[in-house]
Amino acid sequence: MWTATALLERVGGDAEIARELARLFVNECPRMLEAVRSGVASRSAQEIRRSAHLLKGSVSNFTETGAAAAALELEYIGRDGRLDDAPGALVYLERELEALLPQLQMFGASGGEHP
């Protein structure tokens, strides 16, 4: 679960930087998620690993559980070549991002208060 307080701590209390990070992630997440989907659809272990790793790195600015854990699982699936596990893990990642993105979008548009 993400909190504005934890994000603000990570950026030294700078609310504008925190809001900008949230806005950037909200804008870039669809492209990153599409790369993961592409890897799963093409059954490319390397693409799954690489794209999930990039997404995990970005979403880890906001949470170490939920979407970050789901992206990490997909990274491991790609690394280990467990391609049959990828579709289910992708569904879990999508669900976690669907819960997180609206919160980050509101935070990025706000004066820094947690929605």
N, CA, C and O atoms as a Tinker XYZ file with bonds, in Angstrom:
   460  protein
     1  N      0.844000   -1.183000    0.000000    73     2
     2  CA     0.000000    0.000000    0.000000    64     1     3
     3  C      0.886000    1.243000    0.000000    63     2     4     5
     4  O      1.914000    1.284000    0.677000    81     3
     5  N      0.490000    2.223000   -0.744000    73     3     6
     6  CA     1.259000    3.456000   -0.841000    64     5     7
     7  C      0.680000    4.499000    0.109000    63     6     8     9
     8  O     -0.515000    4.492000    0.404000    81     7
     9  N      1.540000    5.390000    0.579000    73     7    10
    10  CA     1.080000    6.539000    1.352000    64     9    11
    11  C      1.856000    7.765000    0.895000    63    10    12    13
    12  O      3.025000    7.675000    0.518000    81    11
    13  N      1.194000    8.896000    0.934000    73    11    14
    14  CA     1.852000   10.151000    0.580000    64    13    15
    15  C      2.994000   10.431000    1.546000    63    14    16    17
    16  O      4.025000   10.970000    1.144000    81    15
    17  N      2.823000   10.075000    2.802000    73    15    18
    18  CA     3.857000   10.319000    3.802000    64    17    19
    19  C      5.143000    9.588000    3.444000    63    18    20    21
    20  O      6.228000   10.167000    3.514000    81    19
    21  N      5.028000    8.322000    3.061000    73    19    22
    22  CA     6.219000    7.550000    2.695000    64    21    23
    23  C      6.893000    8.142000    1.458000    63    22    24    25
    24  O      8.120000    8.216000    1.393000    81    23
    25  N      6.098000    8.561000    0.484000    73    23    26
    26  CA     6.663000    9.169000   -0.719000    64    25    27
    27  C      7.381000   10.468000   -0.365000    63    26    28    29
    28  O      8.492000   10.713000   -0.835000    81    27
    29  N      6.758000   11.290000    0.452000    73    27    30
    30  CA     7.392000   12.545000    0.856000    64    29    31
    31  C      8.698000   12.302000    1.606000    63    30    32    33
    32  O      9.658000   13.053000    1.436000    81    31
    33  N      8.740000   11.272000    2.423000    73    31    34
    34  CA     9.984000   10.925000    3.116000    64    33    35
    35  C     11.075000   10.551000    2.121000    63    34    36    37
    36  O     12.237000   10.912000    2.307000    81    35
    37  N     10.708000    9.837000    1.076000    73    35    38
    38  CA    11.686000    9.407000    0.069000    64    37    39
    39  C     12.285000   10.578000   -0.697000    63    38    40    41
    40  O     13.412000   10.492000   -1.186000    81    39
    41  N     11.536000   11.674000   -0.802000    73    39    42
    42  CA    12.031000   12.830000   -1.567000    64    41    43
    43  C     12.393000   13.989000   -0.647000    63    42    44    45
    44  O     12.388000   15.148000   -1.063000    81    43
    45  N     12.702000   13.677000    0.583000    73    43    46
    46  CA    13.164000   14.697000    1.514000    64    45    47
    47  C     12.122000   15.742000    1.864000    63    46    48    49
    48  O     12.462000   16.876000    2.200000    81    47
    49  N     10.852000   15.363000    1.787000    73    47    50
    50  CA     9.779000   16.262000    2.169000    64    49    51
    51  C      9.360000   17.255000    1.099000    63    50    52    53
    52  O      8.519000   18.116000    1.360000    81    51
    53  N      9.920000   17.159000   -0.088000    73    51    54
    54  CA     9.606000   18.105000   -1.168000    64    53    55
    55  C      8.314000   17.676000   -1.876000    63    54    56    57
    56  O      8.315000   16.754000   -2.692000    81    55
    57  N      7.220000   18.358000   -1.548000    73    55    58
    58  CA     5.904000   17.979000   -2.078000    64    57    59
    59  C      5.837000   18.136000   -3.590000    63    58    60    61
    60  O      5.190000   17.330000   -4.260000    81    59
    61  N      6.484000   19.147000   -4.138000    73    59    62
    62  CA     6.424000   19.350000   -5.593000    64    61    63
    63  C      7.129000   18.207000   -6.326000    63    62    64    65
    64  O      6.636000   17.734000   -7.350000    81    63
    65  N      8.263000   17.764000   -5.816000    73    63    66
    66  CA     8.952000   16.621000   -6.430000    64    65    67
    67  C      8.079000   15.374000   -6.310000    63    66    68    69
    68  O      7.983000   14.593000   -7.256000    81    67
    69  N      7.449000   15.184000   -5.166000    73    67    70
    70  CA     6.583000   14.020000   -4.972000    64    69    71
    71  C      5.431000   14.045000   -5.971000    63    70    72    73
    72  O      5.112000   13.024000   -6.582000    81    71
    73  N      4.807000   15.209000   -6.137000    73    71    74
    74  CA     3.692000   15.312000   -7.094000    64    73    75
    75  C      4.183000   15.073000   -8.518000    63    74    76    77
    76  O      3.502000   14.420000   -9.309000    81    75
    77  N      5.361000   15.598000   -8.847000    73    75    78
    78  CA     5.907000   15.398000  -10.198000    64    77    79
    79  C      6.212000   13.926000  -10.446000    63    78    80    81
    80  O      5.941000   13.423000  -11.536000    81    79
    81  N      6.768000   13.226000   -9.462000    73    79    82
    82  CA     7.012000   11.781000   -9.602000    64    81    83
    83  C      5.703000   11.040000   -9.859000    63    82    84    85
    84  O      5.637000   10.154000  -10.711000    81    83
    85  N      4.670000   11.409000   -9.119000    73    83    86
    86  CA     3.366000   10.766000   -9.306000    64    85    87
    87  C      2.840000   11.030000  -10.716000    63    86    88    89
    88  O      2.375000   10.111000  -11.391000    81    87
    89  N      2.915000   12.286000  -11.160000    73    87    90
    90  CA     2.425000   12.624000  -12.503000    64    89    91
    91  C      3.210000   11.873000  -13.584000    63    90    92    93
    92  O      2.621000   11.348000  -14.529000    81    91
    93  N      4.523000   11.823000  -13.443000    73    91    94
    94  CA     5.347000   11.116000  -14.432000    64    93    95
    95  C      4.988000    9.638000  -14.491000    63    94    96    97
    96  O      4.868000    9.064000  -15.574000    81    95
    97  N      4.820000    9.030000  -13.333000    73    95    98
    98  CA     4.483000    7.612000  -13.320000    64    97    99
    99  C      3.120000    7.372000  -13.956000    63    98   100   101
   100  O      2.965000    6.450000  -14.757000    81    99
   101  N      2.148000    8.180000  -13.613000    73    99   102
   102  CA     0.806000    8.021000  -14.186000    64   101   103
   103  C      0.878000    8.127000  -15.711000    63   102   104   105
   104  O      0.203000    7.377000  -16.416000    81   103
   105  N      1.681000    9.040000  -16.215000    73   103   106
   106  CA     1.805000    9.219000  -17.665000    64   105   107
   107  C      2.577000    8.094000  -18.346000    63   106   108   109
   108  O      2.235000    7.702000  -19.462000    81   107
   109  N      3.597000    7.576000  -17.700000    73   107   110
   110  CA     4.457000    6.552000  -18.300000    64   109   111
   111  C      3.991000    5.124000  -18.050000    63   110   112   113
   112  O      4.375000    4.214000  -18.784000    81   111
   113  N      3.186000    4.916000  -17.046000    73   111   114
   114  CA     2.759000    3.575000  -16.694000    64   113   115
   115  C      2.075000    2.832000  -17.838000    63   114   116   117
   116  O      2.384000    1.660000  -18.054000    81   115
   117  N      1.162000    3.454000  -18.580000    73   115   118
   118  CA     0.526000    2.703000  -19.670000    64   117   119
   119  C      1.530000    2.157000  -20.688000    63   118   120   121
   120  O      1.375000    1.034000  -21.168000    81   119
   121  N      2.545000    2.936000  -21.016000    73   119   122
   122  CA     3.565000    2.480000  -21.961000    64   121   123
   123  C      4.366000    1.316000  -21.368000    63   122   124   125
   124  O      4.641000    0.333000  -22.056000    81   123
   125  N      4.734000    1.431000  -20.098000    73   123   126
   126  CA     5.496000    0.363000  -19.453000    64   125   127
   127  C      4.664000   -0.908000  -19.332000    63   126   128   129
   128  O      5.162000   -2.010000  -19.562000    81   127
   129  N      3.387000   -0.748000  -18.968000    73   127   130
   130  CA     2.503000   -1.911000  -18.848000    64   129   131
   131  C      2.305000   -2.571000  -20.202000    63   130   132   133
   132  O      2.256000   -3.798000  -20.290000    81   131
   133  N      2.190000   -1.776000  -21.255000    73   131   134
   134  CA     2.024000   -2.345000  -22.595000    64   133   135
   135  C      3.244000   -3.174000  -22.985000    63   134   136   137
   136  O      3.098000   -4.194000  -23.659000    81   135
   137  N      4.435000   -2.761000  -22.580000    73   135   138
   138  CA     5.642000   -3.543000  -22.869000    64   137   139
   139  C      5.592000   -4.895000  -22.153000    63   138   140   141
   140  O      6.002000   -5.911000  -22.714000    81   139
   141  N      5.093000   -4.908000  -20.922000    73   139   142
   142  CA     4.943000   -6.177000  -20.195000    64   141   143
   143  C      3.919000   -7.052000  -20.911000    63   142   144   145
   144  O      4.151000   -8.241000  -21.132000    81   143
   145  N      2.790000   -6.454000  -21.269000    73   143   146
   146  CA     1.754000   -7.216000  -21.990000    64   145   147
   147  C      2.295000   -7.806000  -23.287000    63   146   148   149
   148  O      2.004000   -8.953000  -23.626000    81   147
   149  N      3.073000   -7.025000  -23.999000    73   147   150
   150  CA     3.661000   -7.496000  -25.252000    64   149   151
   151  C      4.565000   -8.702000  -25.011000    63   150   152   153
   152  O      4.523000   -9.673000  -25.767000    81   151
   153  N      5.371000   -8.642000  -23.970000    73   151   154
   154  CA     6.242000   -9.764000  -23.631000    64   153   155
   155  C      5.459000  -11.019000  -23.285000    63   154   156   157
   156  O      5.825000  -12.125000  -23.682000    81   155
   157  N      4.374000  -10.832000  -22.539000    73   155   158
   158  CA     3.537000  -11.983000  -22.175000    64   157   159
   159  C      2.874000  -12.550000  -23.422000    63   158   160   161
   160  O      2.853000  -13.765000  -23.616000    81   159
   161  N      2.332000  -11.677000  -24.272000    73   159   162
   162  CA     1.643000  -12.133000  -25.480000    64   161   163
   163  C      2.582000  -12.865000  -26.435000    63   162   164   165
   164  O      2.189000  -13.846000  -27.067000    81   163
   165  N      3.814000  -12.392000  -26.537000    73   163   166
   166  CA     4.774000  -13.023000  -27.450000    64   165   167
   167  C      5.566000  -14.146000  -26.786000    63   166   168   169
   168  O      6.408000  -14.785000  -27.416000    81   167
   169  N      5.282000  -14.377000  -25.499000    73   167   170
   170  CA     5.986000  -15.410000  -24.718000    64   169   171
   171  C      7.493000  -15.223000  -24.792000    63   170   172   173
   172  O      8.247000  -16.178000  -24.979000    81   171
   173  N      7.914000  -13.975000  -24.642000    73   171   174
   174  CA     9.333000  -13.636000  -24.649000    64   173   175
   175  C      9.803000  -13.438000  -23.212000    63   174   176   177
   176  O      9.523000  -12.410000  -22.595000    81   175
   177  N     10.511000  -14.418000  -22.691000    73   175   178
   178  CA    10.999000  -14.343000  -21.316000    64   177   179
   179  C     11.874000  -13.112000  -21.113000    63   178   180   181
   180  O     11.778000  -12.442000  -20.085000    81   179
   181  N     12.719000  -12.816000  -22.080000    73   179   182
   182  CA    13.623000  -11.668000  -21.959000    64   181   183
   183  C     12.829000  -10.360000  -21.908000    63   182   184   185
   184  O     13.135000   -9.482000  -21.101000    81   183
   185  N     11.825000  -10.227000  -22.756000    73   183   186
   186  CA    11.022000   -9.001000  -22.773000    64   185   187
   187  C     10.210000   -8.871000  -21.482000    63   186   188   189
   188  O     10.080000   -7.773000  -20.940000    81   187
   189  N      9.673000   -9.972000  -20.996000    73   187   190
   190  CA     8.933000   -9.934000  -19.733000    64   189   191
   191  C      9.860000   -9.488000  -18.615000    63   190   192   193
   192  O      9.514000   -8.593000  -17.843000    81   191
   193  N     11.025000  -10.098000  -18.520000    73   191   194
   194  CA    11.973000   -9.758000  -17.457000    64   193   195
   195  C     12.367000   -8.294000  -17.519000    63   194   196   197
   196  O     12.329000   -7.595000  -16.507000    81   195
   197  N     12.741000   -7.831000  -18.692000    73   195   198
   198  CA    13.231000   -6.458000  -18.861000    64   197   199
   199  C     12.124000   -5.441000  -18.587000    63   198   200   201
   200  O     12.326000   -4.493000  -17.829000    81   199
   201  N     10.969000   -5.633000  -19.195000    73   199   202
   202  CA     9.892000   -4.648000  -19.036000    64   201   203
   203  C      9.322000   -4.656000  -17.617000    63   202   204   205
   204  O      8.986000   -3.600000  -17.081000    81   203
   205  N      9.211000   -5.823000  -17.013000    73   203   206
   206  CA     8.725000   -5.896000  -15.633000    64   205   207
   207  C      9.734000   -5.254000  -14.680000    63   206   208   209
   208  O      9.346000   -4.609000  -13.706000    81   207
   209  N     11.018000   -5.430000  -14.959000    73   207   210
   210  CA    12.056000   -4.818000  -14.127000    64   209   211
   211  C     11.948000   -3.286000  -14.177000    63   210   212   213
   212  O     12.033000   -2.624000  -13.143000    81   211
   213  N     11.763000   -2.735000  -15.361000    73   211   214
   214  CA    11.632000   -1.286000  -15.498000    64   213   215
   215  C     10.385000   -0.769000  -14.776000    63   214   216   217
   216  O     10.436000    0.252000  -14.090000    81   215
   217  N      9.285000   -1.470000  -14.933000    73   215   218
   218  CA     8.052000   -1.063000  -14.265000    64   217   219
   219  C      8.210000   -1.164000  -12.755000    63   218   220   221
   220  O      7.781000   -0.276000  -12.018000    81   219
   221  N      8.820000   -2.240000  -12.302000    73   219   222
   222  CA     9.035000   -2.419000  -10.859000    64   221   223
   223  C      9.864000   -1.275000  -10.291000    63   222   224   225
   224  O      9.554000   -0.751000   -9.221000    81   223
   225  N     10.911000   -0.890000  -11.000000    73   223   226
   226  CA    11.748000    0.201000  -10.527000    64   225   227
   227  C     10.978000    1.499000  -10.385000    63   226   228   229
   228  O     11.182000    2.246000   -9.428000    81   227
   229  N     10.101000    1.766000  -11.325000    73   227   230
   230  CA     9.315000    3.004000  -11.272000    64   229   231
   231  C      8.249000    2.962000  -10.179000    63   230   232   233
   232  O      8.098000    3.917000   -9.419000    81   231
   233  N      7.521000    1.869000  -10.103000    73   231   234
   234  CA     6.432000    1.793000   -9.131000    64   233   235
   235  C      6.961000    1.665000   -7.708000    63   234   236   237
   236  O      6.246000    1.968000   -6.753000    81   235
   237  N      8.201000    1.219000   -7.558000    73   235   238
   238  CA     8.799000    1.093000   -6.225000    64   237   239
   239  C      9.021000    2.444000   -5.556000    63   238   240   241
   240  O      9.274000    2.502000   -4.353000    81   239
   241  N      8.929000    3.527000   -6.317000    73   239   242
   242  CA     8.980000    4.855000   -5.692000    64   241   243
   243  C      7.779000    5.090000   -4.797000    63   242   244   245
   244  O      7.822000    5.941000   -3.908000    81   243
   245  N      6.705000    4.342000   -5.025000    73   243   246
   246  CA     5.448000    4.587000   -4.331000    64   245   247
   247  C      5.070000    3.482000   -3.357000    63   246   248   249
   248  O      4.418000    3.744000   -2.346000    81   247
   249  N      5.466000    2.266000   -3.646000    73   247   250
   250  CA     5.094000    1.141000   -2.792000    64   249   251
   251  C      6.066000   -0.014000   -3.020000    63   250   252   253
   252  O      6.617000   -0.169000   -4.110000    81   251
   253  N      6.262000   -0.801000   -2.008000    73   251   254
   254  CA     7.090000   -1.996000   -2.153000    64   253   255
   255  C      6.227000   -3.251000   -2.166000    63   254   256   257
   256  O      6.732000   -4.365000   -2.302000    81   255
   257  N      4.930000   -3.059000   -2.023000    73   255   258
   258  CA     3.987000   -4.174000   -2.054000    64   257   259
   259  C      3.074000   -3.971000   -3.252000    63   258   260   261
   260  O      3.343000   -3.112000   -4.091000    81   259
   261  N      2.025000   -4.727000   -3.346000    73   259   262
   262  CA     1.034000   -4.541000   -4.398000    64   261   263
   263  C      1.633000   -4.586000   -5.787000    63   262   264   265
   264  O      2.148000   -5.619000   -6.216000    81   263
   265  N      1.564000   -3.461000   -6.494000    73   263   266
   266  CA     2.029000   -3.399000   -7.882000    64   265   267
   267  C      3.525000   -3.684000   -7.995000    63   266   268   269
   268  O      3.959000   -4.325000   -8.952000    81   267
   269  N      4.305000   -3.224000   -7.045000    73   267   270
   270  CA     5.752000   -3.484000   -7.099000    64   269   271
   271  C      6.031000   -4.975000   -6.929000    63   270   272   273
   272  O      6.873000   -5.533000   -7.633000    81   271
   273  N      5.340000   -5.610000   -6.014000    73   271   274
   274  CA     5.517000   -7.044000   -5.809000    64   273   275
   275  C      5.054000   -7.836000   -7.028000    63   274   276   277
   276  O      5.668000   -8.837000   -7.397000    81   275
   277  N      3.971000   -7.383000   -7.648000    73   275   278
   278  CA     3.463000   -8.060000   -8.844000    64   277   279
   279  C      4.448000   -7.924000  -10.000000    63   278   280   281
   280  O      4.673000   -8.884000  -10.738000    81   279
   281  N      5.037000   -6.738000  -10.163000    73   279   282
   282  CA     6.034000   -6.541000  -11.212000    64   281   283
   283  C      7.279000   -7.372000  -10.938000    63   282   284   285
   284  O      7.874000   -7.927000  -11.862000    81   283
   285  N      7.677000   -7.460000   -9.668000    73   283   286
   286  CA     8.833000   -8.283000   -9.310000    64   285   287
   287  C      8.576000   -9.746000   -9.644000    63   286   288   289
   288  O      9.465000  -10.437000  -10.143000    81   287
   289  N      7.365000  -10.220000   -9.371000    73   287   290
   290  CA     7.024000  -11.609000   -9.702000    64   289   291
   291  C      7.137000  -11.844000  -11.206000    63   290   292   293
   292  O      7.653000  -12.877000  -11.634000    81   291
   293  N      6.664000  -10.905000  -11.999000    73   291   294
   294  CA     6.790000  -11.045000  -13.459000    64   293   295
   295  C      8.255000  -11.002000  -13.889000    63   294   296   297
   296  O      8.655000  -11.712000  -14.812000    81   295
   297  N      9.043000  -10.179000  -13.230000    73   295   298
   298  CA    10.472000  -10.153000  -13.539000    64   297   299
   299  C     11.090000  -11.535000  -13.287000    63   298   300   301
   300  O     11.865000  -12.030000  -14.105000    81   299
   301  N     10.744000  -12.151000  -12.158000    73   299   302
   302  CA    11.245000  -13.490000  -11.842000    64   301   303
   303  C     10.739000  -14.530000  -12.838000    63   302   304   305
   304  O     11.474000  -15.434000  -13.233000    81   303
   305  N      9.484000  -14.393000  -13.236000    73   303   306
   306  CA     8.916000  -15.320000  -14.219000    64   305   307
   307  C      9.713000  -15.248000  -15.513000    63   306   308   309
   308  O     10.048000  -16.276000  -16.101000    81   307
   309  N     10.017000  -14.031000  -15.954000    73   307   310
   310  CA    10.830000  -13.877000  -17.158000    64   309   311
   311  C     12.230000  -14.424000  -16.974000    63   310   312   313
   312  O     12.755000  -15.111000  -17.851000    81   311
   313  N     12.833000  -14.124000  -15.843000    73   311   314
   314  CA    14.186000  -14.593000  -15.569000    64   313   315
   315  C     14.265000  -16.118000  -15.573000    63   314   316   317
   316  O     15.211000  -16.711000  -16.092000    81   315
   317  N     13.249000  -16.731000  -14.982000    73   315   318
   318  CA    13.247000  -18.184000  -14.839000    64   317   319
   319  C     12.610000  -18.905000  -16.025000    63   318   320   321
   320  O     12.632000  -20.134000  -16.086000    81   319
   321  N     12.046000  -18.153000  -16.963000    73   319   322
   322  CA    11.419000  -18.766000  -18.127000    64   321   323
   323  C     10.126000  -19.504000  -17.822000    63   322   324   325
   324  O      9.752000  -20.425000  -18.549000    81   323
   325  N      9.442000  -19.111000  -16.759000    73   323   326
   326  CA     8.172000  -19.753000  -16.374000    64   325   327
   327  C      7.009000  -19.090000  -17.114000    63   326   328   329
   328  O      6.129000  -18.490000  -16.498000    81   327
   329  N      7.018000  -19.205000  -18.422000    73   327   330
   330  CA     6.078000  -18.455000  -19.259000    64   329   331
   331  C      4.618000  -18.813000  -19.022000    63   330   332   333
   332  O      3.742000  -17.977000  -19.243000    81   331
   333  N      4.333000  -20.030000  -18.578000    73   331   334
   334  CA     2.948000  -20.409000  -18.304000    64   333   335
   335  C      2.376000  -19.647000  -17.117000    63   334   336   337
   336  O      1.157000  -19.534000  -16.988000    81   335
   337  N      3.244000  -19.118000  -16.241000    73   335   338
   338  CA     2.796000  -18.356000  -15.078000    64   337   339
   339  C      2.551000  -16.879000  -15.402000    63   338   340   341
   340  O      1.943000  -16.160000  -14.609000    81   339
   341  N      3.018000  -16.436000  -16.551000    73   339   342
   342  CA     2.981000  -15.010000  -16.876000    64   341   343
   343  C      1.568000  -14.426000  -17.017000    63   342   344   345
   344  O      1.323000  -13.342000  -16.489000    81   343
   345  N      0.635000  -15.086000  -17.698000    73   343   346
   346  CA    -0.696000  -14.463000  -17.849000    64   345   347
   347  C     -1.385000  -14.180000  -16.515000    63   346   348   349
   348  O     -1.960000  -13.107000  -16.333000    81   347
   349  N     -1.333000  -15.108000  -15.604000    73   347   350
   350  CA    -1.955000  -14.889000  -14.293000    64   349   351
   351  C     -1.268000  -13.784000  -13.511000    63   350   352   353
   352  O     -1.930000  -12.984000  -12.849000    81   351
   353  N      0.046000  -13.735000  -13.584000    73   351   354
   354  CA     0.792000  -12.680000  -12.901000    64   353   355
   355  C      0.502000  -11.320000  -13.518000    63   354   356   357
   356  O      0.470000  -10.308000  -12.818000    81   355
   357  N      0.292000  -11.299000  -14.823000    73   355   358
   358  CA    -0.053000  -10.050000  -15.496000    64   357   359
   359  C     -1.420000   -9.546000  -15.031000    63   358   360   361
   360  O     -1.589000   -8.347000  -14.812000    81   359
   361  N     -2.377000  -10.426000  -14.880000    73   359   362
   362  CA    -3.699000  -10.032000  -14.380000    64   361   363
   363  C     -3.566000   -9.411000  -12.992000    63   362   364   365
   364  O     -4.195000   -8.394000  -12.701000    81   363
   365  N     -2.759000  -10.014000  -12.148000    73   363   366
   366  CA    -2.538000   -9.486000  -10.798000    64   365   367
   367  C     -1.886000   -8.101000  -10.870000    63   366   368   369
   368  O     -2.298000   -7.193000  -10.148000    81   367
   369  N     -0.891000   -7.929000  -11.717000    73   367   370
   370  CA    -0.237000   -6.633000  -11.883000    64   369   371
   371  C     -1.240000   -5.582000  -12.353000    63   370   372   373
   372  O     -1.283000   -4.476000  -11.814000    81   371
   373  N     -2.031000   -5.923000  -13.340000    73   371   374
   374  CA    -3.021000   -4.973000  -13.860000    64   373   375
   375  C     -4.008000   -4.555000  -12.769000    63   374   376   377
   376  O     -4.359000   -3.380000  -12.660000    81   375
   377  N     -4.443000   -5.499000  -11.981000    73   375   378
   378  CA    -5.383000   -5.206000  -10.895000    64   377   379
   379  C     -4.753000   -4.260000   -9.865000    63   378   380   381
   380  O     -5.393000   -3.314000   -9.406000    81   379
   381  N     -3.512000   -4.524000   -9.515000    73   379   382
   382  CA    -2.825000   -3.681000   -8.539000    64   381   383
   383  C     -2.613000   -2.269000   -9.082000    63   382   384   385
   384  O     -2.767000   -1.292000   -8.348000    81   383
   385  N     -2.264000   -2.159000  -10.353000    73   383   386
   386  CA    -2.080000   -0.834000  -10.951000    64   385   387
   387  C     -3.401000   -0.086000  -11.059000    63   386   388   389
   388  O     -3.439000    1.131000  -10.880000    81   387
   389  N     -4.485000   -0.802000  -11.350000    73   387   390
   390  CA    -5.807000   -0.169000  -11.417000    64   389   391
   391  C     -6.188000    0.449000  -10.075000    63   390   392   393
   392  O     -6.901000    1.451000  -10.034000    81   391
   393  N     -5.722000   -0.134000   -8.994000    73   391   394
   394  CA    -6.009000    0.411000   -7.665000    64   393   395
   395  C     -5.082000    1.587000   -7.339000    63   394   396   397
   396  O     -5.506000    2.551000   -6.701000    81   395
   397  N     -3.836000    1.510000   -7.769000    73   395   398
   398  CA    -2.845000    2.524000   -7.418000    64   397   399
   399  C     -2.936000    3.791000   -8.266000    63   398   400   401
   400  O     -2.835000    4.899000   -7.739000    81   399
   401  N     -3.124000    3.636000   -9.559000    73   399   402
   402  CA    -3.050000    4.792000  -10.462000    64   401   403
   403  C     -4.030000    5.914000  -10.130000    63   402   404   405
   404  O     -3.619000    7.074000  -10.160000    81   403
   405  N     -5.278000    5.651000   -9.821000    73   403   406
   406  CA    -6.176000    6.765000   -9.483000    64   405   407
   407  C     -5.705000    7.551000   -8.254000    63   406   408   409
   408  O     -5.844000    8.772000   -8.200000    81   407
   409  N     -5.154000    6.849000   -7.281000    73   407   410
   410  CA    -4.646000    7.518000   -6.089000    64   409   411
   411  C     -3.474000    8.434000   -6.442000    63   410   412   413
   412  O     -3.399000    9.571000   -5.974000    81   411
   413  N     -2.560000    7.926000   -7.274000    73   411   414
   414  CA    -1.405000    8.734000   -7.672000    64   413   415
   415  C     -1.840000    9.900000   -8.552000    63   414   416   417
   416  O     -1.276000   10.991000   -8.470000    81   415
   417  N     -2.831000    9.668000   -9.384000    73   415   418
   418  CA    -3.324000   10.741000  -10.244000    64   417   419
   419  C     -3.908000   11.872000   -9.399000    63   418   420   421
   420  O     -3.641000   13.045000   -9.660000    81   419
   421  N     -4.692000   11.527000   -8.405000    73   419   422
   422  CA    -5.261000   12.555000   -7.529000    64   421   423
   423  C     -4.171000   13.258000   -6.734000    63   422   424   425
   424  O     -4.211000   14.476000   -6.563000    81   423
   425  N     -3.201000   12.500000   -6.249000    73   423   426
   426  CA    -2.105000   13.090000   -5.485000    64   425   427
   427  C     -1.308000   14.046000   -6.362000    63   426   428   429
   428  O     -0.971000   15.148000   -5.930000    81   427
   429  N     -1.005000   13.636000   -7.585000    73   427   430
   430  CA    -0.222000   14.479000   -8.496000    64   429   431
   431  C     -0.936000   15.758000   -8.857000    63   430   432   433
   432  O     -0.292000   16.772000   -9.128000    81   431
   433  N     -2.257000   15.730000   -8.866000    73   431   434
   434  CA    -3.042000   16.914000   -9.227000    64   433   435
   435  C     -3.374000   17.775000   -8.014000    63   434   436   437
   436  O     -3.853000   18.901000   -8.146000    81   435
   437  N     -3.113000   17.227000   -6.834000    73   435   438
   438  CA    -3.512000   17.919000   -5.600000    64   437   439
   439  C     -2.409000   18.847000   -5.118000    63   438   440   441
   440  O     -1.382000   19.031000   -5.772000    81   439
   441  N     -2.652000   19.405000   -3.988000    73   439   442
   442  CA    -1.630000   20.226000   -3.314000    64   441   443
   443  C     -0.709000   19.352000   -2.489000    63   442   444   445
   444  O     -0.011000   19.842000   -1.602000    81   443
   445  N     -0.703000   18.031000   -2.781000    73   443   446
   446  CA     0.202000   17.140000   -2.068000    64   445   447
   447  C     -0.465000   16.337000   -0.979000    63   446   448   449
   448  O      0.182000   15.525000   -0.318000    81   447
   449  N     -1.747000   16.555000   -0.785000    73   447   450
   450  CA    -2.463000   15.800000    0.245000    64   449   451
   451  C     -2.842000   14.434000   -0.306000    63   450   452   453
   452  O     -3.165000   14.302000   -1.486000    81   451
   453  N     -2.802000   13.439000    0.535000    73   451   454
   454  CA    -3.213000   12.101000    0.137000    64   453   455
   455  C     -4.711000   12.108000   -0.082000    63   454   456   457
   456  O     -5.450000   12.642000    0.745000    81   455
   457  N     -5.180000   11.523000   -1.185000    73   455   458
   458  CA    -6.620000   11.487000   -1.460000    64   457   459
   459  C     -7.384000   10.700000   -0.427000    63   458   460
   460  O     -8.606000   10.579000   -0.522000    81   459
